[in-house]
Amino acid sequence: MGDKPGTDDTEEYEGQVCRTVCSGLNGLVPLEEMQGRKVVVVANLKPVKMRGIKSCAMVLAASPKLKEGEVDDHKGPVELVTPPADSKAGDRVCFDGWRGEPEGILNPKKKLWETFQPGFTTTDNLEVAFDGSVVEAAGKAEIGKLTTANGGTCTVKTLKGATVR
C-alpha cells in the first residue's frame, strides 16, 4: 500500500512493508481474482478484528444496488474496484470535486464512513464515482469520478449503477 517502514499496523514481509487486510469476500470473489492484482482500499478506517485477525484496511468492491424493500443476501455478484493500470502501491485516489487532504483514522463513533458511503456508485461507463446528490453532507449535488492524482479513473468490470463499499 506504499506505507513507509515502521508505519502503525504494518509489518515487513519478504522485503516489503505490508498491512493485513481481511474481507468478507470469500466465496464472492475467486481467490485467483484476488491474488497478484491491484485493488483500491480505504486505509484510514480504525483497524478491526475479523475472525481474530487484525484487519488494517478495507478492500472496495461493487455489488448491485438493492431495490426498495429488497434484503441483501450477500450472495453477489461482487466486483473488485480496479485502479488505473499505471497506478502504483500507495497512490492516493480522490473523487473529482472533493479533492483534499485525507482524514486521519476515522472515529467510528462519528459514522463518517456510513454517512458518505451511500454516495459511492458506478456509472454507465463502469467508472467508480461519488454521487453528491445522495449524501446531504457532501455539500454539492454533482458526480465525481474516483481518480488518481494523474487523472486515471478507477473502474469495475461489468456492474453499472452499483453500490461500492
OpenMM code with the backbone's topology and positions (N, CA, C; nanometers):
from openmm import Vec3, app, unit

residues = "MET GLY ASP LYS PRO GLY THR ASP ASP THR GLU GLU TYR GLU GLY GLN VAL CYS ARG THR VAL CYS SER GLY LEU ASN GLY LEU VAL PRO LEU GLU GLU MET GLN GLY ARG LYS VAL VAL VAL VAL ALA ASN LEU LYS PRO VAL LYS MET ARG GLY ILE LYS SER CYS ALA MET VAL LEU ALA ALA SER PRO LYS LEU LYS GLU GLY GLU VAL ASP ASP HIS LYS GLY PRO VAL GLU LEU VAL THR PRO PRO ALA ASP SER LYS ALA GLY ASP ARG VAL CYS PHE ASP GLY TRP ARG GLY GLU PRO GLU GLY ILE LEU ASN PRO LYS LYS LYS LEU TRP GLU THR PHE GLN PRO GLY PHE THR THR THR ASP ASN LEU GLU VAL ALA PHE ASP GLY SER VAL VAL GLU ALA ALA GLY LYS ALA GLU ILE GLY LYS LEU THR THR ALA ASN GLY GLY THR CYS THR VAL LYS THR LEU LYS GLY ALA THR VAL ARG".split()
positions = [
    Vec3(0.0814, -0.1210, 0.0000),
    Vec3(0.0000, 0.0000, 0.0000),
    Vec3(0.0847, 0.1259, 0.0000),
    Vec3(0.2159, 0.1078, -0.0119),
    Vec3(0.3030, 0.2238, -0.0172),
    Vec3(0.3387, 0.2798, 0.1191),
    Vec3(0.3092, 0.2063, 0.2281),
    Vec3(0.3448, 0.2535, 0.3623),
    Vec3(0.4962, 0.2538, 0.3800),
    Vec3(0.5427, 0.3457, 0.4613),
    Vec3(0.6854, 0.3513, 0.4935),
    Vec3(0.7154, 0.2535, 0.6072),
    Vec3(0.8383, 0.2025, 0.6147),
    Vec3(0.8737, 0.1126, 0.7251),
    Vec3(0.8435, 0.1776, 0.8604),
    Vec3(0.7916, 0.0976, 0.9521),
    Vec3(0.7606, 0.1476, 1.0860),
    Vec3(0.6243, 0.2115, 1.0997),
    Vec3(0.5473, 0.2204, 0.9910),
    Vec3(0.4124, 0.2761, 0.9980),
    Vec3(0.3274, 0.1857, 1.0867),
    Vec3(0.2392, 0.2469, 1.1671),
    Vec3(0.1489, 0.1685, 1.2512),
    Vec3(0.0730, 0.0670, 1.1669),
    Vec3(0.0463, -0.0477, 1.2268),
    Vec3(-0.0359, -0.1530, 1.1656),
    Vec3(0.0252, -0.2124, 1.0393),
    Vec3(0.1584, -0.2088, 1.0298),
    Vec3(0.2259, -0.2723, 0.9168),
    Vec3(0.3319, -0.3678, 0.9707),
    Vec3(0.3791, -0.4531, 0.8834),
    Vec3(0.4921, -0.5402, 0.9150),
    Vec3(0.5696, -0.5627, 0.7864),
    Vec3(0.6935, -0.6027, 0.8019),
    Vec3(0.7737, -0.6285, 0.6828),
    Vec3(0.7593, -0.7753, 0.6452),
    Vec3(0.7383, -0.8010, 0.5164),
    Vec3(0.7239, -0.9368, 0.4651),
    Vec3(0.7961, -0.9441, 0.3317),
    Vec3(0.8926, -1.0333, 0.3226),
    Vec3(0.9704, -1.0513, 0.2003),
    Vec3(1.0209, -0.9193, 0.1436),
    Vec3(1.0708, -0.8333, 0.2343),
    Vec3(1.1305, -0.7073, 0.1924),
    Vec3(1.0327, -0.5956, 0.1603),
    Vec3(0.9032, -0.6185, 0.1831),
    Vec3(0.8038, -0.5147, 0.1567),
    Vec3(0.7279, -0.4821, 0.2844),
    Vec3(0.6855, -0.3560, 0.2977),
    Vec3(0.6034, -0.3141, 0.4096),
    Vec3(0.4584, -0.3481, 0.3736),
    Vec3(0.3946, -0.4271, 0.4584),
    Vec3(0.2598, -0.4780, 0.4274),
    Vec3(0.1624, -0.4514, 0.5414),
    Vec3(0.0345, -0.4459, 0.5072),
    Vec3(-0.0755, -0.4426, 0.6038),
    Vec3(-0.1541, -0.5709, 0.5852),
    Vec3(-0.2084, -0.6206, 0.6933),
    Vec3(-0.3008, -0.7329, 0.6840),
    Vec3(-0.4398, -0.6752, 0.6592),
    Vec3(-0.5057, -0.7260, 0.5572),
    Vec3(-0.6401, -0.6804, 0.5234),
    Vec3(-0.7295, -0.8032, 0.5085),
    Vec3(-0.8328, -0.8103, 0.5897),
    Vec3(-0.9311, -0.9182, 0.5805),
    Vec3(-1.0549, -0.8631, 0.5105),
    Vec3(-1.1310, -0.9509, 0.4489),
    Vec3(-1.2546, -0.9057, 0.3850),
    Vec3(-1.3604, -1.0138, 0.3976),
    Vec3(-1.4816, -0.9773, 0.3706),
    Vec3(-1.5920, -1.0720, 0.3684),
    Vec3(-1.6190, -1.1199, 0.2268),
    Vec3(-1.5175, -1.1214, 0.1423),
    Vec3(-1.5355, -1.1548, 0.0012),
    Vec3(-1.5157, -1.3025, -0.0299),
    Vec3(-1.4814, -1.3831, 0.0708),
    Vec3(-1.4614, -1.5260, 0.0496),
    Vec3(-1.5885, -1.5879, -0.0096),
    Vec3(-1.5732, -1.6577, -0.1193),
    Vec3(-1.6875, -1.7186, -0.1865),
    Vec3(-1.7562, -1.6256, -0.2854),
    Vec3(-1.7257, -1.4960, -0.2796),
    Vec3(-1.7864, -1.3994, -0.3713),
    Vec3(-1.6898, -1.3574, -0.4821),
    Vec3(-1.5620, -1.3543, -0.4498),
    Vec3(-1.4579, -1.3217, -0.5476),
    Vec3(-1.3608, -1.4392, -0.5469),
    Vec3(-1.3415, -1.5052, -0.6609),
    Vec3(-1.2500, -1.6195, -0.6649),
    Vec3(-1.1095, -1.5803, -0.6195),
    Vec3(-1.0436, -1.6708, -0.5476),
    Vec3(-0.9092, -1.6465, -0.4963),
    Vec3(-0.8143, -1.6030, -0.6079),
    Vec3(-0.8239, -1.6668, -0.7245),
    Vec3(-0.7356, -1.6328, -0.8365),
    Vec3(-0.7536, -1.4872, -0.8787),
    Vec3(-0.8732, -1.4338, -0.8607),
    Vec3(-0.9004, -1.2954, -0.8993),
    Vec3(-0.8448, -1.1971, -0.7959),
    Vec3(-0.8264, -1.2439, -0.6724),
    Vec3(-0.7727, -1.1580, -0.5666),
    Vec3(-0.6204, -1.1546, -0.5686),
    Vec3(-0.5571, -1.2636, -0.6063),
    Vec3(-0.4127, -1.2743, -0.5961),
    Vec3(-0.3404, -1.1997, -0.7077),
    Vec3(-0.2292, -1.1349, -0.6697),
    Vec3(-0.1416, -1.0728, -0.7678),
    Vec3(-0.2023, -0.9575, -0.8440),
    Vec3(-0.2962, -0.8873, -0.7850),
    Vec3(-0.3593, -0.7769, -0.8563),
    Vec3(-0.3618, -0.6527, -0.7694),
    Vec3(-0.3856, -0.5414, -0.8332),
    Vec3(-0.4007, -0.4147, -0.7625),
    Vec3(-0.5464, -0.3995, -0.7220),
    Vec3(-0.5682, -0.3424, -0.6049),
    Vec3(-0.7028, -0.3132, -0.5575),
    Vec3(-0.7036, -0.1727, -0.4985),
    Vec3(-0.8210, -0.1206, -0.4730),
    Vec3(-0.8370, 0.0080, -0.4065),
    Vec3(-0.8879, -0.0212, -0.2661),
    Vec3(-0.8244, 0.0416, -0.1677),
    Vec3(-0.8651, 0.0189, -0.0292),
    Vec3(-0.8896, 0.1512, 0.0412),
    Vec3(-0.9717, 0.1447, 0.1455),
    Vec3(-0.9874, 0.2557, 0.2385),
    Vec3(-0.8910, 0.2245, 0.3520),
    Vec3(-0.7898, 0.3096, 0.3673),
    Vec3(-0.6819, 0.2796, 0.4612),
    Vec3(-0.6920, 0.3586, 0.5916),
    Vec3(-0.7885, 0.4488, 0.6036),
    Vec3(-0.7945, 0.5295, 0.7253),
    Vec3(-0.9134, 0.4939, 0.8144),
    Vec3(-0.9590, 0.3706, 0.8030),
    Vec3(-1.0591, 0.3208, 0.8973),
    Vec3(-0.9863, 0.2637, 1.0177),
    Vec3(-1.0500, 0.2680, 1.1326),
    Vec3(-0.9899, 0.2104, 1.2524),
    Vec3(-0.9765, 0.0594, 1.2312),
    Vec3(-0.8577, 0.0028, 1.2578),
    Vec3(-0.8426, -0.1428, 1.2425),
    Vec3(-0.9460, -0.2186, 1.3264),
    Vec3(-0.9929, -0.3295, 1.2707),
    Vec3(-1.0908, -0.4140, 1.3408),
    Vec3(-1.0437, -0.5588, 1.3365),
    Vec3(-1.0909, -0.6369, 1.4328),
    Vec3(-1.0591, -0.7795, 1.4323),
    Vec3(-1.1686, -0.8529, 1.3564),
    Vec3(-1.1256, -0.9366, 1.2637),
    Vec3(-1.2167, -1.0222, 1.1884),
    Vec3(-1.1680, -1.1646, 1.2081),
    Vec3(-1.2514, -1.2466, 1.2698),
    Vec3(-1.2134, -1.3853, 1.2998),
    Vec3(-1.0788, -1.3925, 1.3710),
    Vec3(-1.0573, -1.2988, 1.4623),
    Vec3(-0.9369, -1.2997, 1.5427),
    Vec3(-0.8139, -1.2396, 1.4769),
    Vec3(-0.8279, -1.1859, 1.3553),
    Vec3(-0.7147, -1.1271, 1.2826),
    Vec3(-0.7392, -0.9767, 1.2695),
    Vec3(-0.6371, -0.8983, 1.3004),
    Vec3(-0.6490, -0.7530, 1.2899),
    Vec3(-0.6412, -0.7115, 1.1432),
    Vec3(-0.7480, -0.6491, 1.0948),
    Vec3(-0.7552, -0.6020, 0.9566),
    Vec3(-0.7332, -0.4512, 0.9562),
    Vec3(-0.6394, -0.4044, 0.8735),
    Vec3(-0.5954, -0.2651, 0.8774),
    Vec3(-0.6318, -0.1844, 0.7534),
    Vec3(-0.7313, -0.2254, 0.6803),
    Vec3(-0.7840, -0.1508, 0.5663),
    Vec3(-0.9082, -0.2254, 0.5171),
    Vec3(-0.9786, -0.1672, 0.4198),
    Vec3(-1.0974, -0.2303, 0.3635),
    Vec3(-1.0879, -0.2258, 0.2113),
    Vec3(-1.1021, -0.3411, 0.1480),
    Vec3(-1.0993, -0.3512, 0.0027),
    Vec3(-1.2325, -0.2993, -0.0523),
    Vec3(-1.2268, -0.2100, -0.1514),
    Vec3(-1.3501, -0.1599, -0.2132),
    Vec3(-1.3973, -0.2550, -0.3224),
    Vec3(-1.5273, -0.2823, -0.3193),
    Vec3(-1.5883, -0.3701, -0.4183),
    Vec3(-1.7291, -0.3190, -0.4487),
    Vec3(-1.7782, -0.3548, -0.5653),
    Vec3(-1.9118, -0.3136, -0.6091),
    Vec3(-2.0049, -0.4329, -0.6098),
    Vec3(-2.1316, -0.4053, -0.5804),
    Vec3(-2.2371, -0.5066, -0.5897),
    Vec3(-2.3641, -0.4359, -0.6354),
    Vec3(-2.4574, -0.5096, -0.6955),
    Vec3(-2.5782, -0.4443, -0.7462),
    Vec3(-2.6524, -0.3691, -0.6357),
    Vec3(-2.7095, -0.2536, -0.6715),
    Vec3(-2.7904, -0.1771, -0.5763),
    Vec3(-2.9155, -0.2579, -0.5428),
    Vec3(-2.9531, -0.2528, -0.4170),
    Vec3(-3.0756, -0.3205, -0.3751),
    Vec3(-3.1961, -0.2377, -0.4167),
    Vec3(-3.3005, -0.3056, -0.4585),
    Vec3(-3.4252, -0.2369, -0.4891),
    Vec3(-3.4980, -0.2121, -0.3573),
    Vec3(-3.5873, -0.1160, -0.3563),
    Vec3(-3.6605, -0.0833, -0.2344),
    Vec3(-3.7297, -0.2082, -0.1788),
    Vec3(-3.7089, -0.2331, -0.0503),
    Vec3(-3.7686, -0.3484, 0.0157),
    Vec3(-3.6897, -0.4773, 0.0017),
    Vec3(-3.5892, -0.4780, -0.0861),
    Vec3(-3.5074, -0.5972, -0.1077),
    Vec3(-3.4062, -0.6110, 0.0060),
    Vec3(-3.3806, -0.7340, 0.0490),
    Vec3(-3.2852, -0.7610, 0.1558),
    Vec3(-3.1550, -0.8116, 0.0945),
    Vec3(-3.0423, -0.7636, 0.1464),
    Vec3(-2.9112, -0.8052, 0.0951),
    Vec3(-2.8818, -0.9459, 0.1447),
    Vec3(-2.8767, -1.0419, 0.0521),
    Vec3(-2.8488, -1.1811, 0.0887),
    Vec3(-2.6992, -1.2119, 0.0851),
    Vec3(-2.6174, -1.1121, 0.0511),
    Vec3(-2.4708, -1.1242, 0.0472),
    Vec3(-2.4247, -1.2392, -0.0421),
    Vec3(-2.4960, -1.2638, -0.1512),
    Vec3(-2.4590, -1.3710, -0.2438),
    Vec3(-2.3940, -1.3197, -0.3712),
    Vec3(-2.3869, -1.1888, -0.3858),
    Vec3(-2.3205, -1.1351, -0.5034),
    Vec3(-2.4171, -1.1047, -0.6158),
    Vec3(-2.3687, -1.0738, -0.7323),
    Vec3(-2.2275, -1.0702, -0.7716),
    Vec3(-2.1527, -0.9552, -0.7050),
    Vec3(-2.0215, -0.9695, -0.6966),
    Vec3(-1.9330, -0.8687, -0.6396),
    Vec3(-1.8131, -0.8534, -0.7334),
    Vec3(-1.7740, -0.7274, -0.7572),
    Vec3(-1.6569, -0.6997, -0.8407),
    Vec3(-1.5636, -0.6050, -0.7668),
    Vec3(-1.4362, -0.6374, -0.7665),
    Vec3(-1.3374, -0.5519, -0.7026),
    Vec3(-1.3202, -0.4224, -0.7813),
    Vec3(-1.2989, -0.3136, -0.7101),
    Vec3(-1.2671, -0.1863, -0.7747),
    Vec3(-1.1212, -0.1946, -0.8205),
    Vec3(-1.0985, -0.1614, -0.9461),
    Vec3(-0.9656, -0.1714, -1.0072),
    Vec3(-0.9082, -0.0319, -1.0296),
    Vec3(-0.7859, -0.0071, -0.9782),
    Vec3(-0.7235, 0.1221, -1.0060),
    Vec3(-0.6719, 0.1253, -1.1495),
    Vec3(-0.6336, 0.2440, -1.1995),
    Vec3(-0.5777, 0.2526, -1.3342),
    Vec3(-0.4540, 0.1638, -1.3474),
    Vec3(-0.4306, 0.1123, -1.4663),
    Vec3(-0.3204, 0.0184, -1.4914),
    Vec3(-0.1840, 0.0760, -1.4537),
    Vec3(-0.1659, 0.2072, -1.4681),
    Vec3(-0.0350, 0.2663, -1.4395),
    Vec3(-0.0182, 0.3086, -1.2937),
    Vec3(-0.1149, 0.2785, -1.2078),
    Vec3(-0.1039, 0.3191, -1.0677),
    Vec3(-0.0028, 0.2321, -0.9935),
    Vec3(0.0497, 0.2894, -0.8843),
    Vec3(0.1481, 0.2195, -0.8017),
    Vec3(0.0947, 0.2076, -0.6600),
    Vec3(0.1478, 0.1122, -0.5846),
    Vec3(0.1092, 0.0965, -0.4450),
    Vec3(0.1280, 0.2291, -0.3726),
    Vec3(0.0258, 0.2713, -0.3026),
    Vec3(0.0326, 0.3961, -0.2264),
    Vec3(-0.0235, 0.5168, -0.2982),
    Vec3(-0.0569, 0.5049, -0.4279),
    Vec3(-0.1188, 0.6177, -0.4973),
    Vec3(-0.2523, 0.6493, -0.4314),
    Vec3(-0.2723, 0.7761, -0.3983),
    Vec3(-0.3996, 0.8175, -0.3394),
    Vec3(-0.5043, 0.8325, -0.4482),
    Vec3(-0.6260, 0.8031, -0.4123),
    Vec3(-0.7387, 0.8277, -0.5016),
    Vec3(-0.8348, 0.9230, -0.4308),
    Vec3(-0.9009, 1.0050, -0.5100),
    Vec3(-0.9989, 1.1007, -0.4592),
    Vec3(-1.1113, 1.1116, -0.5610),
    Vec3(-1.2260, 1.1544, -0.5129),
    Vec3(-1.3368, 1.1808, -0.6038),
    Vec3(-1.3196, 1.3213, -0.6605),
    Vec3(-1.3250, 1.3346, -0.7944),
    Vec3(-1.3169, 1.4665, -0.8574),
    Vec3(-1.4244, 1.5570, -0.7978),
    Vec3(-1.3851, 1.6772, -0.7610),
    Vec3(-1.4778, 1.7713, -0.6990),
    Vec3(-1.4715, 1.7675, -0.5473),
    Vec3(-1.4063, 1.6657, -0.4932),
    Vec3(-1.3922, 1.6531, -0.3476),
    Vec3(-1.2464, 1.6238, -0.3125),
    Vec3(-1.1536, 1.6833, -0.3834),
    Vec3(-1.0120, 1.6602, -0.3548),
    Vec3(-0.9737, 1.7349, -0.2271),
    Vec3(-0.8762, 1.6824, -0.1592),
    Vec3(-0.8271, 1.7462, -0.0379),
    Vec3(-0.7406, 1.6483, 0.0374),
    Vec3(-0.6976, 1.6882, 0.1536),
    Vec3(-0.6155, 1.6009, 0.2364),
    Vec3(-0.7064, 1.4990, 0.3051),
    Vec3(-0.6593, 1.3743, 0.3161),
    Vec3(-0.7430, 1.2725, 0.3792),
    Vec3(-0.7552, 1.2958, 0.5286),
    Vec3(-0.8663, 1.2504, 0.5827),
    Vec3(-0.8851, 1.2496, 0.7273),
    Vec3(-0.7833, 1.1537, 0.7866),
    Vec3(-0.7521, 1.1701, 0.9143),
    Vec3(-0.6717, 1.0706, 0.9845),
    Vec3(-0.7573, 0.9465, 1.0033),
    Vec3(-0.7233, 0.8643, 1.0985),
    Vec3(-0.8040, 0.7457, 1.1268),
    Vec3(-0.9445, 0.7928, 1.1637),
    Vec3(-1.0443, 0.7438, 1.0913),
    Vec3(-1.1821, 0.7867, 1.1133),
    Vec3(-1.2333, 0.7342, 1.2471),
    Vec3(-1.2943, 0.8224, 1.3236),
    Vec3(-1.3540, 0.7844, 1.4504),
    Vec3(-1.4856, 0.7120, 1.4218),
    Vec3(-1.4955, 0.5827, 1.4571),
    Vec3(-1.6177, 0.5090, 1.4249),
    Vec3(-1.7428, 0.5675, 1.4898),
    Vec3(-1.7275, 0.6392, 1.6001),
    Vec3(-1.8441, 0.6985, 1.6670),
    Vec3(-1.9043, 0.8121, 1.5861),
    Vec3(-1.8240, 0.8763, 1.5002),
    Vec3(-1.8750, 0.9873, 1.4190),
    Vec3(-1.9461, 0.9388, 1.2933),
    Vec3(-1.9319, 0.8118, 1.2599),
    Vec3(-2.0023, 0.7500, 1.1470),
    Vec3(-1.9780, 0.8218, 1.0132),
    Vec3(-1.8543, 0.8709, 0.9916),
    Vec3(-1.8238, 0.9382, 0.8643),
    Vec3(-1.8346, 0.8428, 0.7457),
    Vec3(-1.7791, 0.7226, 0.7588),
    Vec3(-1.7874, 0.6250, 0.6502),
    Vec3(-1.9334, 0.5964, 0.6187),
    Vec3(-2.0139, 0.5709, 0.7199),
    Vec3(-2.1549, 0.5379, 0.6997),
    Vec3(-2.2330, 0.6546, 0.6391),
    Vec3(-2.1881, 0.7777, 0.6646),
    Vec3(-2.2543, 0.8957, 0.6091),
    Vec3(-2.2295, 0.9083, 0.4593),
    Vec3(-2.1041, 0.8869, 0.4163),
    Vec3(-2.0676, 0.9130, 0.2772),
    Vec3(-2.0757, 0.7914, 0.1851),
    Vec3(-2.0630, 0.6714, 0.2375),
    Vec3(-2.0617, 0.5504, 0.1540),
    Vec3(-2.1863, 0.5361, 0.0666),
    Vec3(-2.3066, 0.5751, 0.1116),
    Vec3(-2.4228, 0.5607, 0.0225),
    Vec3(-2.4093, 0.6338, -0.1116),
    Vec3(-2.3201, 0.7319, -0.1199),
    Vec3(-2.2988, 0.8018, -0.2467),
    Vec3(-2.1998, 0.7322, -0.3395),
    Vec3(-2.1332, 0.6268, -0.2935),
    Vec3(-2.0362, 0.5539, -0.3758),
    Vec3(-2.1117, 0.4652, -0.4741),
    Vec3(-2.0837, 0.4813, -0.6017),
    Vec3(-2.1603, 0.4118, -0.7050),
    Vec3(-2.0714, 0.3831, -0.8258),
    Vec3(-2.1301, 0.3230, -0.9282),
    Vec3(-2.0620, 0.3063, -1.0567),
    Vec3(-2.1492, 0.3691, -1.1655),
    Vec3(-2.0830, 0.4157, -1.2700),
    Vec3(-2.1525, 0.4832, -1.3794),
    Vec3(-2.1841, 0.3845, -1.4921),
    Vec3(-2.2536, 0.4326, -1.5936),
    Vec3(-2.2813, 0.3502, -1.7123),
    Vec3(-2.1529, 0.3178, -1.7884),
    Vec3(-2.0459, 0.3949, -1.7622),
    Vec3(-1.9155, 0.3693, -1.8249),
    Vec3(-1.8269, 0.2821, -1.7370),
    Vec3(-1.8852, 0.2228, -1.6316),
    Vec3(-1.8152, 0.1327, -1.5386),
    Vec3(-1.7080, 0.2030, -1.4563),
    Vec3(-1.7227, 0.3348, -1.4399),
    Vec3(-1.6313, 0.4113, -1.3568),
    Vec3(-1.6873, 0.4189, -1.2151),
    Vec3(-1.5988, 0.4154, -1.1169),
    Vec3(-1.6408, 0.4323, -0.9783),
    Vec3(-1.6552, 0.5824, -0.9549),
    Vec3(-1.7643, 0.6212, -0.8880),
    Vec3(-1.7924, 0.7637, -0.8701),
    Vec3(-1.8615, 0.7878, -0.7365),
    Vec3(-1.8671, 0.9160, -0.6998),
    Vec3(-1.9420, 0.9594, -0.5819),
    Vec3(-2.0546, 1.0481, -0.6301),
    Vec3(-2.1768, 1.0155, -0.5902),
    Vec3(-2.2947, 1.0930, -0.6276),
    Vec3(-2.3336, 1.1807, -0.5092),
    Vec3(-2.2946, 1.3078, -0.5167),
    Vec3(-2.3212, 1.4015, -0.4080),
    Vec3(-2.4676, 1.4274, -0.3844),
    Vec3(-2.5533, 1.4011, -0.4819),
    Vec3(-2.6972, 1.4252, -0.4633),
    Vec3(-2.7586, 1.3254, -0.3649),
    Vec3(-2.6900, 1.2151, -0.3397),
    Vec3(-2.7405, 1.1112, -0.2497),
    Vec3(-2.7044, 1.1417, -0.1037),
    Vec3(-2.6011, 1.2238, -0.0833),
    Vec3(-2.5490, 1.2490, 0.0514),
    Vec3(-2.5586, 1.3979, 0.0821),
    Vec3(-2.6491, 1.4331, 0.1722),
    Vec3(-2.6709, 1.5734, 0.2066),
    Vec3(-2.5420, 1.6402, 0.2552),
    Vec3(-2.4606, 1.5697, 0.3317),
    Vec3(-2.3380, 1.6255, 0.3882),
    Vec3(-2.2298, 1.6510, 0.2828),
    Vec3(-2.2501, 1.6038, 0.1591),
    Vec3(-2.1483, 1.6206, 0.0544),
    Vec3(-2.1294, 1.7666, 0.0155),
    Vec3(-2.2319, 1.8485, 0.0355),
    Vec3(-2.2200, 1.9912, 0.0072),
    Vec3(-2.2508, 2.0320, -0.1353),
    Vec3(-2.2584, 1.9353, -0.2265),
    Vec3(-2.2922, 1.9679, -0.3651),
    Vec3(-2.3494, 1.8444, -0.4321),
    Vec3(-2.4440, 1.8675, -0.5203),
    Vec3(-2.5142, 1.7578, -0.5870),
    Vec3(-2.4539, 1.7321, -0.7235),
    Vec3(-2.3311, 1.6856, -0.7249),
    Vec3(-2.2678, 1.6520, -0.8521),
    Vec3(-2.2051, 1.5145, -0.8410),
    Vec3(-2.1586, 1.4640, -0.9542),
    Vec3(-2.0945, 1.3326, -0.9562),
    Vec3(-1.9465, 1.3527, -0.9860),
    Vec3(-1.8622, 1.2864, -0.9069),
    Vec3(-1.7179, 1.2942, -0.9273),
    Vec3(-1.6594, 1.1554, -0.9389),
    Vec3(-1.5793, 1.1325, -1.0421),
    Vec3(-1.5153, 1.0017, -1.0624),
    Vec3(-1.4032, 0.9810, -0.9614),
    Vec3(-1.3789, 0.8550, -0.9248),
    Vec3(-1.2695, 0.8183, -0.8364),
    Vec3(-1.1433, 0.8079, -0.9208),
    Vec3(-1.0507, 0.9037, -0.9002),
    Vec3(-0.9318, 0.9111, -0.9852),
    Vec3(-0.8041, 0.9220, -0.9024),
    Vec3(-0.6931, 0.8893, -0.9677),
    Vec3(-0.5614, 0.9091, -0.9086),
    Vec3(-0.5178, 1.0528, -0.9374),
    Vec3(-0.4075, 1.0947, -0.8772),
    Vec3(-0.3572, 1.2304, -0.8974),
    Vec3(-0.3255, 1.2583, -1.0443),
    Vec3(-0.2849, 1.1540, -1.1201),
    Vec3(-0.2522, 1.1767, -1.2616),
    Vec3(-0.3749, 1.1651, -1.3525),
    Vec3(-0.4942, 1.1499, -1.2929),
    Vec3(-0.6182, 1.1527, -1.3708),
    Vec3(-0.6732, 1.0189, -1.4144),
    Vec3(-0.6056, 0.9092, -1.3819),
    Vec3(-0.6596, 0.7777, -1.4163),
    Vec3(-0.7821, 0.7461, -1.3316),
    Vec3(-0.8791, 0.6779, -1.3900),
    Vec3(-1.0061, 0.6504, -1.3231),
    Vec3(-1.0149, 0.5052, -1.2768),
    Vec3(-1.0689, 0.4863, -1.1564),
    Vec3(-1.0928, 0.3521, -1.1019),
    Vec3(-1.2213, 0.2971, -1.1623),
    Vec3(-1.2226, 0.1669, -1.1903),
    Vec3(-1.3345, 0.1056, -1.2621),
    Vec3(-1.3749, -0.0278, -1.2009),
    Vec3(-1.4852, -0.0825, -1.2519),
    Vec3(-1.5284, -0.2197, -1.2257),
    Vec3(-1.5482, -0.2876, -1.3609),
    Vec3(-1.5625, -0.4214, -1.3596),
    Vec3(-1.5736, -0.4947, -1.4866),
    Vec3(-1.7068, -0.4749, -1.5574),
    Vec3(-1.8188, -0.4987, -1.4877),
    Vec3(-1.9471, -0.5031, -1.5583),
    Vec3(-2.0634, -0.4351, -1.4867),
    Vec3(-2.0509, -0.4048, -1.3577),
    Vec3(-2.1657, -0.3586, -1.2793),
    Vec3(-2.1913, -0.2087, -1.2953),
    Vec3(-2.2987, -0.1743, -1.3656),
    Vec3(-2.3396, -0.0354, -1.3836),
    Vec3(-2.4397, 0.0001, -1.2746),
    Vec3(-2.4318, 0.1247, -1.2237),
    Vec3(-2.5266, 0.1695, -1.1224),
    Vec3(-2.5212, 0.0882, -0.9947),
    Vec3(-2.4040, 0.0383, -0.9617),
    Vec3(-2.3866, -0.0484, -0.8448),
    Vec3(-2.3549, 0.0324, -0.7198),
    Vec3(-2.3632, -0.0348, -0.6068),
    Vec3(-2.3183, 0.0204, -0.4783),
    Vec3(-2.1727, -0.0183, -0.4605),
    Vec3(-2.0910, 0.0748, -0.4159),
    Vec3(-1.9494, 0.0461, -0.3883),
    Vec3(-1.9297, 0.0605, -0.2380),
    Vec3(-1.8741, -0.0452, -0.1810),
    Vec3(-1.8436, -0.0425, -0.0364),
    Vec3(-1.7282, -0.1331, -0.0072),
] * unit.nanometer
topology = app.Topology()
chain = topology.addChain("A")
for resn in residues:
    res = topology.addResidue(resn, chain)
    for name in ("N", "CA", "C"):
        topology.addAtom(name, app.Element.getBySymbol(name[0]), res)
